[in-house]
Amino acid sequence: RMLPWLIAELGIGLACAAYLAFGYGALRLENDEAMRVDPAMALDLARGLRNLYGTVLPVGPVLFTVVVAYAVSRYRRWPVVDWHKALYLLAVTVAGILSVSTFIGIEPFSNQMRHVLPVSPAVIGLWSLCAAQIVSTLRDRGQRTTGYGVTVGIIVLFTMTALPGDVVLIQRLAMPDPRYALWQWSDASLPPDGKILMFPDSPLRAVWNRPYSGYDGQTAFEWVYDDAPYRSTPKKFFDQGVVYLAEMARDTWNEHLAEMSVFSDGPAGTLMPLKIFPAPLGQDQANAIYFYRMLPPQVPVDIPFGESLRLVGYDLDVSAESIRFRPYWQAQTRPTVNYSLFVHLTAADSPEPLAQYDGSPASARRPATSWDDPGETLIGADARLDIPADLPAGAYPLRIGLYDYETGQRLPVEEGDAYAIAIQIEGR
């Protein structure tokens, strides 16, 4: 009863192998995507289940055909697989795919599937069916103990082969991956004003690529690559919609330190450091990450707010209809109060606002109580004030301040409780 099925499985296996090797070109494919390790998502159950789904989904029609063939064979009393032992197929496939793919993203319909999908289900499925047949035959011959041994051996084969590599990667997880810290920070802190520039071979190149890295942030970012950014200037990149620069100390363009120094701090524009992610203790400092804004604020200042916060610059755009204001902040020490920002347009002789903005001083997901890095520059909220249509043209102060929204108490500045910017409003 077993021989016809084994012969059929052998033929199918050889046909699959021939197709993969000669028709599909599996031996010629580059495996960069399939081998890319993402320690930040290791042992994530949801990711493992997505991988299982993405692996099994495309073989649905084949599985349906097998079930139909099995049903027909049962109806016609053909030699069939013992369905009890065929459950090994399900158990071993699930355990094998989850174990092997724990550290590798196999999202549905991504390019990674072309490297691992055709081989894994075919091999695991065929070998599991063979194991079911062997165990069934041994059981029929009274060698129940041997059959159990074969079962355990097959399961160990598929679930333990990935264990050494998994253990090594789990040990690496004892130290945080700065790339994961980068994507968390950028998702919560960074306004998507433009694209992110990276070196094409940088380890950062896939950080914001959802299918490759598993990035699941609320903020979507676009990126571009350039292997020699020092041939241009930050201003030119900014004008082309490239607003940020992300680099690792190990990036190849750092072989051109002199050129990059001119690019970073040259007459055509100065990069503004936003955040440094140091390599974890014990790791090569070449893994440190540096993140910049291509241009500094339009107006650099250094205004202390209380004892811990400083306004280090702002962007300002004034038209006849509206005012747009964006602050840039640094925290000397971590605030204990969740401050709110106010931007008030007032008359010169009165603090009463003619137009106003009140809200978070930075991203809503980065309240002031989370500003715990003195070396970080936070890009503030993009505040917009609509100018009243009947407001006469002239000079007005724009008052900027921070306050405790629970008590209304404002942080002191040198000029009182607000920093005033003189602006000129044109009549409509």
Order of alpha helices (4+ residues) and beta strands (2+ residues): alpha-alpha-alpha-alpha-alpha-alpha-alpha-alpha-alpha-alpha-beta-alpha-beta-alpha-beta-alpha-beta-beta-beta-beta-beta-beta-beta-beta-beta-beta-beta-beta-beta
